[in-house]
């Protein structure tokens, strides 16, 4: 009887820890950026970035990390595409001056899309000068 209780407890603990590990994996990805892009007014150089997001529902906070350095934190909206993304990827928009802003990250193997709510540097300057 004691052995059954111990076995059940260990099995339950294993399930709990494995569920937590899987849940943590769902909110992490990587993206290789092949060009200079702007994020929250900061220019990111081409390279590989770890992407982590936290939050419940559609509104999340995304951290971009390169190596051990956190290079940006920004707000995003999580949406689900109609099909799984074939690979990790990203989307940009180009401003009138030619700079590119990171607008989207696609999580490979899943339908998950992170859409960033950025305001371009030009719009921020216009909003500041209008006050």
C-alpha positions in Angstrom: 0.0 0.0 0.0 2.8 2.4 0.9 4.6 1.6 -2.3 1.5 2.4 -4.4 1.2 5.8 -2.7 4.9 6.6 -3.3 4.6 5.5 -6.9 1.5 7.6 -7.4 3.1 10.6 -5.8 6.2 10.3 -7.9 4.2 9.9 -11.1 2.1 12.9 -10.3 5.2 15.0 -9.6 6.8 13.9 -12.9 3.6 14.9 -14.8 3.6 18.3 -13.0 7.2 19.1 -13.8 6.9 17.9 -17.4 3.8 20.0 -18.0 5.7 23.1 -16.6 8.7 22.4 -18.9 6.5 22.1 -21.9 4.6 25.3 -21.0 7.8 27.2 -20.8 9.0 25.9 -24.1 5.9 27.3 -25.8 6.9 30.9 -25.1 10.4 30.7 -26.5 11.8 30.8 -30.0 14.7 32.1 -32.0 14.9 34.3 -35.0 17.8 35.1 -37.4 17.6 38.6 -38.6 19.6 39.2 -41.8 19.4 43.0 -42.0 19.6 46.0 -39.7 16.2 46.6 -38.2 14.9 49.1 -35.7 13.1 48.0 -32.5 11.7 50.7 -30.2 14.1 53.2 -31.6 17.1 51.0 -31.2 19.0 49.5 -34.2 19.6 45.7 -34.1 22.4 44.3 -36.1 22.0 41.2 -38.2 22.3 38.0 -36.1 20.5 35.3 -34.1 18.2 36.4 -31.3 16.3 34.5 -28.6 12.7 35.5 -28.3 10.8 35.0 -25.1 7.3 36.3 -24.4 5.2 36.4 -21.2 1.6 37.3 -20.5 -1.8 35.8 -20.7 -4.2 36.2 -23.6 -3.3 38.2 -26.7 -1.3 40.9 -25.2 2.3 39.9 -24.2 5.7 41.3 -23.4 8.5 40.1 -25.7 12.2 40.1 -24.8 14.8 39.9 -27.5 18.1 38.5 -26.2 21.4 38.2 -28.1 23.9 36.0 -26.3 23.5 37.0 -22.7 22.4 40.5 -23.3 18.7 41.6 -23.4 18.6 44.0 -26.3 14.9 45.0 -26.4 11.6 44.6 -24.5 8.4 45.4 -26.3 4.7 44.8 -26.3 3.2 42.5 -28.8 -0.1 40.9 -29.8 -0.2 37.1 -30.2 -2.3 35.8 -33.0 -2.8 32.5 -34.6 -2.3 32.0 -38.4 -4.4 29.6 -40.4 -1.4 27.3 -41.1 1.8 26.4 -39.2 4.8 28.5 -40.0 7.4 26.5 -41.9 10.3 28.1 -40.1 11.1 30.9 -37.7 10.9 34.2 -39.5 10.2 37.9 -39.2 8.5 40.8 -41.0 9.5 44.4 -41.4 8.1 47.7 -42.6 10.2 50.3 -44.4 10.0 54.0 -43.4 10.3 56.9 -45.9 14.0 57.3 -44.9 14.7 53.7 -45.7 15.1 52.3 -42.2 13.3 49.0 -41.5 11.3 48.4 -38.3 10.6 44.9 -37.0 6.9 44.3 -37.1 6.3 40.6 -36.8 8.0 37.4 -35.6 6.7 34.0 -36.9 7.3 31.0 -34.7 8.4 28.0 -36.7 6.4 24.8 -36.5 3.4 26.6 -34.9 0.7 29.0 -36.0 1.9 31.6 -33.5 2.6 35.1 -34.8 3.9 38.0 -32.6 2.8 41.4 -33.9 4.6 44.4 -32.5 2.9 47.7 -31.7 5.7 50.0 -32.5 5.6 53.6 -33.4 8.2 54.6 -35.9 10.8 57.1 -34.8 9.4 59.7 -37.2 5.9 59.4 -35.8 7.3 59.6 -32.2 9.1 62.9 -33.2 5.9 64.3 -34.8 3.8 63.4 -31.7 6.4 65.0 -29.5 6.6 68.2 -31.5 2.8 68.5 -31.7 2.5 68.8 -27.9 
